[in-house]
Amino acid sequence: WKAYKKATGGDAWLITVTWADFKKLFFLQFFPRAEQERLKREYHSIRQTNTETSTEFMQHFLRLAGFLRAAAGTEEEQAKNFQWGLRRSTLNHLMCMSYTDVAQVANAARSGRRVVIGIS
């Protein structure tokens, strides 16, 4: 970091760099390509486990999406990927619906679970 800061203008550069530029540079410098690819594969194949609550699954999913940024897709694409990652018993109640973001899917999954439990 010190060498990079010195090469780009030292403290004068540091004062003028935007947070967005700093994050981008930091991400490129300290987030290896192999790790980025591993997280991308995990994101596209993510599935809720039998022991994972919907909240835990959503947190895991959003963490991966946060790392991938634009590569995670639009909000609607993320919602679709999240929806298809839910366990089968939950997914069955959401099949005919489309959602605009992950929060909508999570809320529908929770609501659907309550309805199913109430019917049982």
N, C-alpha and C positions, 0 to 999 in steps of 0.2 A: 504494500500500500504506500509506504513512504517513497519508494522509488518511482511509483506511478505518479504520485502527487508532485514530486520534484520534476519529473519529465514533462508534466503538463502545465507547469507554471507555479507550482508551490502554493503558498497560502493565498496568493492573489486569485489563482484558479479556484481554489477551494471555496472562497467567499462568493464567487460568481456562479458556480455550478448549481443547476437546479436539482431538486430532489429527484425528479423523474430521470434526469441524465445520470445522477449518481447511482440510483437503483439499477439502471440499465447496465452501466459499467461494472458495478459490483456483481451483478448477476452473471454477466459474461465472463468475468475474471475468476469468480469463486464457485461457480456451479458447473461442474464438468459436463461435457456433452454426453458422455455415457450415462450419467445420472439423469440428465434431462430425458434421454431416450427411454431409460428404465421407467421413469415416472409417467411418460407418455403411454407406454405399453400398459402399465398398471391402470391408468385412467380409462383407457379404452376397453379394458377387460374387467373392470371392477364389478364385484358382485357382493351383495349383502350376505354376511354369514349367518348361520343359525343362532349364534350367540350375540350378534351385534344388534343393538336397538336401532330404530330408524334414525334417532338423533345421532348416535355414534356413526352410523353409516353416512349420514349427511355431512358430519364434520370431516370424516375421512375423505369423502368425495370433494368437498369444497377446498380442503387443503391441497389436494392434487390439482384441482382446477386453478387455484391460486398460483401454484408453481408454473403451470403451463401457460397461463395468461391467455393470449389470443389463440394459441394452439388448442385450447379447450373448446373453442367454438363460440357461437353466439349464445345468449341466454337461453333461447329456445332449444338449441342443439345440446346444451348442457342439461336442460330439463329432460330432454328425451333420453340422453345417456344415463342420467340418474334414475329415471323411471324404469328403464330396462335393466338396471342393476339391482333393483329391489328384489327381495326373495319372492318366489313364485306365488305364495299364498297372498301376498300384498299386491303384486303386479296384476293378478287376475281381476281385481276390483277396479283397476285403472286403465285397462286395455283400450277402451273405446274413447278415451279422453285425450286431449292434447293440452299442454300447459306452456306458459310463456317463460317460466323460470323455476328453479329448483325449489324455492319456498312453496310455490303452489303445489308441486308434486308431493312434497313432504306433508303439507297440510291435508291434502286429499288422502294420502296414505294413512295418516292418523285418523281422519274421519271415517274412512272405509273400515279400518280395523275396529273402531267403536261400534259401527253398524253391524258388522259380522259378529262381534262378541255379544251384542244385544239380541241378535236373532237366535243364537245358539241355545 
